[in-house]
Amino acid sequence: MTEVLYVTDENNNYTTANSIGWEAKKAALDESLALINERIEEARQNVANQTASPIVYFMELNKMDLQVLAAYVGMWQWRVKRHGKPRIFKTLSDSVLKKYADAFGISVDELKNFNGK
């Protein structure tokens, strides 16, 4: 049985390739997980540097994008994106923060007090 996988070529562009067996699939999954972990770490550092709010970190940690998170919290994507700014995040009410906390499976206090460190 063969399977089509997305792989990177010699120029780091994504392309497809046929795969037989588990090794190629494992390599593709490992690469995908490494990229996800890089995004999570970058988001954590941005929160620590106060260039992003904790919403951005928890969105990455939960493997969400703006569209998915906006659907979970019942807000427009532009509002969710705006809440990703530290200055705006600090002004959010507990009821708005509760929507985010529920979507992330954490408490409002955990969301409010996450500083990326």
N, C-alpha and C positions, 0 to 999 in steps of 0.2 A: 504494500500500500504506500502510495506517495502522497505528500502533502505540500501545498504551496505555502511558503513562508515569506515574510518581509525580511530582507537582510540589507546590510549596507555594502556598497561596492567599494572599490579602491579609492573613490573620491568622497566617501562618506555620504553618498546619496542613497536613498532607499530604493530598492528594486525587489523583484520577486525571484524566488528560486525554488526548485523542486527539492523535496527532502525525503529521504528514506531513513527511518530509524529515529531514535530518541535524541542522539547527540546534537544534531542540528537544531532541533526544537528547544533543547535545554540551553544551547548557546544563545538562541534568539530571546528566550525568556530571561536569561541572566542579563543580557544587554538591556532589555526593557526595564527590568527591576533596578538596574544601576542608574538608568536615566531618571526613573521615578524618585529614587533616593537622593539624587543630585538636586532635583527640584525641591524636595522637602527640605534639604539642608540649606539651600539658597533662601527659601522662604523663612526658615528659622533665623538665619543670619540677618535678613531684612527686618524682621521683627526686633531682633537684638539691637540693630543699628537705627531703629525707629524710622525706617523708610517704608514699612508696611505694618498693618495691624495684625493682631492674632488671627483674624478671620482668614487672611491669606494663607497662613501656616496651616491651620486646621483644614482648610479647603484642599490644600495639596496633600496633607497627611491622609485625608479620607478619599483621595483620588477623585476629587470632584473638579469641575470647571465652573465658570460663572453661570452657564446655562443650567447646569444640574443644581447648583446651590440655590440659585434664584427660584427654581421650581420647588425645592424643599422648603424654603422660607416664605414663599408666596410673595416675592417682591420682583420688581423689574431688575433686569441685569445691570442697568446703569446705576441703580441704587446700591446693589451689592458691591459693584466695583468701587463706588464712592466710599462705602464703609470699609474698604481695604486700606484707606488712608488713615494713619494714626490720629491726625487732628480731628477727623470726623468721628472715628471710632470712640474717642473719649467722650463725645457728646451723646452717644446712643443711650436710649432708655433701657431699663432692665427688661421691659417687655419685648423690645426688639432683640436685645442680646439673648433672651430666652429662646427665641426662634432659632437663632444660630446655634446656641448650645444644644438644643434638642436635635438639630440636624447633625451635629457632630458627635452626639452621645456623651456630652460632658456637662458639667455644671456651669452656671453663669459665672460663679467665682473663678473657676478654672480658666474660662475664656477671658474674663477681665484682668486676671493677674498673670497671664502668660506673658513673659518678657523675652522669650527666646534664649534664655541662658540656662 
